[in-house]
Structure formats: structure tokens, C-alpha cells
């Protein structure tokens, strides 16, 4: 019946009947794209406002240096021989502050803690690739502005790469080196591929202002369990400002460093034996993020004069969960004995 009816229709009418469904598809696609674009725009606006609020709620705790056009935020505490603390990827000064390590070290040392480029309240200009070597140059110049000619350098996690770069490029500056939970040798790390996407120009910019902060909030509890495990997240870590860590600007810095992690380890692998200053290596035996045997134990073998403390039952955030052990590692290599030696010589 219907086929007979269609045959009776003029050719133009039959064509219109056939074309009608397809003409609705572009409008449907346009509506979906419009809704998606509106959703992304709203998300970007909300994330921008949340980032500004996070900065207002967590104002700078220290002072600023202008180093080669980069505004660096730092905290200084205590008196004595200088000890410089370099935080890991995604972190900032408040990590060391909440751990209690700053106050502990400041009892006997002049402690300098910096927000590395792009973290906390420090700038990260986009015209430069912030490799460990580039950051080492920046920190070297920053310490020169502070009148520091020699210091003990502690790096945690990705901060170890910067600490090692400082020691390689400026051995006269680095009197002692403490490497905590570092990544030193290249391995297959599929996780860093996904983590590096927000650093990709244009696409990454869209993601870090829209989707990435939302995803970061959702996975935050899982991430904390991974980096602190097998131990629980300590109550003192409540002082760490999560809202600052998931700002679009800091997500870009973190993504860029995730992308650099394996290539930097590949480039640095044969240089560790050249380090001549005292080196203390410390790592959690049960680190779920970086294998202590593959990384820290191997590094100890490549630096014969180094010491290595494998802390049982401890994970990646060793400065938070084994603060006293990290302080002991500092004391092993810190040049506090210089003053005594100079006094004896006089």
C-alpha cells in the first residue's frame, strides 16, 4: 500500500521525503557541538575562578626573587650552613612545610625552599623548556642573589633531577647532595604519557582549563593512596593546598615535567659516577610510584662513595612519613663541619 502511494507521488516529492531525515543530522550535530562548547566554556570559567580563589586563600608565605625575568617564590628560615630543598612534580613549598622538615632543619641550618617554576607562586614562562638543566641554571642564579656560594641540596622525586643537574653543572655550589625517592634510569612508564597530554600546545591548553582540573579532583584520593602507600596519608598533610595543585597553570607545569621524566633519565644515566661531593640516597622500600631497587639502589651502585638508606614500610612521600630519616640523610652530607674545621684551623 505504502509503495503504491509513493509511486503516485511526483518525483520531486519523493526526493523530498527521502532527503528529510538526512537534513536533520547536521542540525543535530551542530546542537551537540554547541552544547559541548558551552559546557567547556562554563568549565573553563569555573576553573579560572577556583584557581584565583585558591591563590587568594593561600597567599605567598615567603619572598620573591626576579631571576632572568622569572619571578621565583621562596621561603627562608634558620641560620647556619645553607640547605636548599627542591620539591617534586605537582608539589610546592607547603609540602615541605607541612612535613615539618623545614622547621626541623632550621634548628641548625639556613633553610631555603623554592617553589620551582610553575608551582606555588612561581612563574613558568612558556618560551623556555624547563628541563632539569634549565631549572638548575635558574636556581643557581637565585642562590647567587641570596649570597649563597655553597649549599647542601636536597631533591625529592622530580626535584632529584634538578638537584643532580645542579651538582653536575655547578659542583662548586653543591657541597652535599641528598636524593629522596628519585627517578634516575629510564623505564617503560605508560602512565607519564597520559600525564603529559595537558602540556601539548592548544589541545593541552583546552584540557587543562576545562577537563583536567575536574579529573584531578576526582582522582585525588587515589593518587594520595598511591604516593603515600603503604602508609596512610598523615594528618599533617592536610596543610597541603590541593586547590593550588590543580590550577590550570600548575597542571601544565606538572604535565611538562611528566613528559620530560623518561628522556631526562635517559640523558643523565651515564653521568652519576662523575659526582664527587658527598651523596646520601634515601627511598621508601615500598614506594609504589618509583621502584626503589631499580632506581635508588642502582644509583647507589653507580656512585660508590654514596650512602643509601632504604626505609622499610615507607612509600614515595618519605619526607612526610619518615621525616627524621630524611633529616638524618641531610646531616650525613651537610657541611656543618666546615665552620668547626675553619675555627680549628684558625
Buried (B, 14 or more C-beta within 10 A) or exposed (E): EEEEEEEEEEEEEEEEEEEEEEEEEEEEEEEEEEEEEEEBEEBBEBBBEBBEEBBEEBEBBBEBBEBEEBBBBBBBBBEBBBBBBBBBBBBBBBBBBBBBBBBBBBEBBBBBBBBBBBBBBBBBEEEBEBBBBBBBBBBBBBBEEBEBEBBBBBBBBBBBBBBBBBBBBBEEBBBBBBBBBBBBBBEEBEEBEEBBBBBBEEEBBBBBBBBBBEBBEEEEEEEBBBBBBBBEBBEBBEEBBEBBBBBBBBBBBBBBBBBBBBEBBEBBBEEBEEBEBBBBBBBBBBBBBBBBEEBBBBBBEBBEEBBBBBBEEBBBBBBBBBBEBBBBBBBBBBBBEEEEEEEEEE
